[in-house]
Amino acid sequence: METGTKEKRKINSADAVAILKKSGVEIDEKKAREVLDLMYFFAKLM
C-alpha cells in the first residue's frame, strides 16, 4: 500500500525490522515496509 506521497519518514524498513526483532517479532524488510505504509496511512487519517 503506497500512500502516494513522498513525505520524509523518520523510520525506515530496516529500523522497523530491528525494533520488532528486539520484541521477538521476526519480519522481513518487505513486510516491514508494508506495515510502515499502513501505519503512516492511519496516522494521516487522524
C-alpha positions as CSV (number, residue, x, y, z in Angstrom):
1,M,0.0,0.0,0.0
2,E,1.7,3.1,-1.2
3,T,0.3,6.3,0.3
4,G,1.1,8.1,-3.0
5,T,3.2,10.9,-1.4
6,K,6.9,11.1,-0.9
7,E,6.9,12.5,2.6
8,K,10.0,12.2,4.7
9,R,9.7,9.4,7.2
10,K,11.7,9.0,10.4
11,I,11.7,5.2,10.5
12,N,12.7,3.1,7.5
13,S,12.0,-0.6,7.0
14,A,15.5,-1.7,8.3
15,D,14.9,0.3,11.5
16,A,11.4,-1.3,11.9
17,V,12.9,-4.8,11.5
18,A,15.5,-4.1,14.2
19,I,12.9,-2.6,16.6
20,L,10.5,-5.5,16.1
21,K,13.3,-8.1,16.5
22,K,14.0,-6.7,20.0
23,S,10.4,-7.5,20.8
24,G,10.7,-11.1,19.4
25,V,8.9,-10.4,16.1
26,E,10.6,-11.8,13.0
27,I,9.7,-9.8,9.9
28,D,11.4,-9.2,6.6
29,E,12.0,-5.7,5.1
30,K,9.3,-6.0,2.5
31,K,6.6,-6.8,5.2
32,A,8.1,-4.1,7.4
33,R,7.7,-1.6,4.6
34,E,4.1,-2.6,4.1
35,V,3.4,-2.2,7.8
36,L,5.0,1.2,7.9
37,D,2.9,2.3,4.9
38,L,-0.2,1.2,6.7
39,M,0.8,3.0,9.9
40,Y,1.6,6.2,8.1
41,F,-1.7,6.0,6.2
42,F,-3.6,5.6,9.5
43,A,-1.7,8.5,11.1
44,K,-2.8,10.8,8.2
45,L,-6.4,10.0,9.0
46,M,-6.2,11.4,12.4
